[in-house]
Amino acid sequence: MTVGARIIIVEDNVAYARSIARWLARDGYESALAPSVAEFRRLYRNEDVDLVLLDLNLGMDDGMDLARELASTTTLGLIIMTGRGEVEDRVRGLDAGADDYLVKPFSMNELSARVRAVMRRKQPLSGETGIGMGPLQLDIGAGVLHFDSGAAVALTDRQCYIMSALLKAGGKPVDRRELTKPAVWSPGDRSVDVHIGQIRRKLERAGIGYLMIAAVRGRGYRLTITSTPAARDGEARVVS
């Protein structure tokens, strides 16, 4: 737990938002309530914020638009709260850049677990600042994947966690459950697939064709570097 971390709860049901704030206070988090996007912007300008709990259904406002904006312009942790249980809406939320999502009604214990998970992912792993493999280097603190060619790919906190796990494995398969840690995982959870799809698209846009994240049937995913003389596939280095 990150004691004193600041959270903005963007939820137009004020009574419900207050109940969430009271619960999070038990874990040492400080919460501010924003019943609208306009109020969120006011709070965000005047408060230090670590994480946003965002309801997608905000009456006149579209929470999905705010989710995309936050993901593209900030490094805040972002958890979407929604009563929209359809898979398509969950995928849209993750594609927008959210770190995680909760489908209403959810238990407060699950909320606490997912908040803790996102906050942990915002911290560098075990004092490490970077992990390298062949022609690439992951800057964990900045959430940026650097390449010897000069290209760079910005990652969300969840994507950074996934890439660090794949790099540490040095080309060996990593179980899907390991790639979702420290998030809460269930056998039907496909969120890791969405995040890996996002990473693949970012690599494609950056013109990085030699770095592949391959699915291994029944085992998970592995990282493979091909067609580059600088690559030393399987040789990972951790920079502290």
Secondary structure, DSSP 8 states (H G I E B T S, - for coil): --TT-EEEEE-S-HHHHHHHHHHHHHTT-EEEEESSHHHHHHHHHHS--SEEEEESEETTEEHHHHHHHHHHH---EEEEEES---HHHHHHHHHTT-SEEEESS--HHHHHHHHHHHHHHTS-GGG--EEEETTEEEETTTTEEEETTS-EEE--HHHHHHHHHHHHHTTS-B-HHHHHTTS---TT--HHHHHHHHHHHHHHHTT--SEEEEEETTTEEEEEE-S-TT--TT-EEEE-
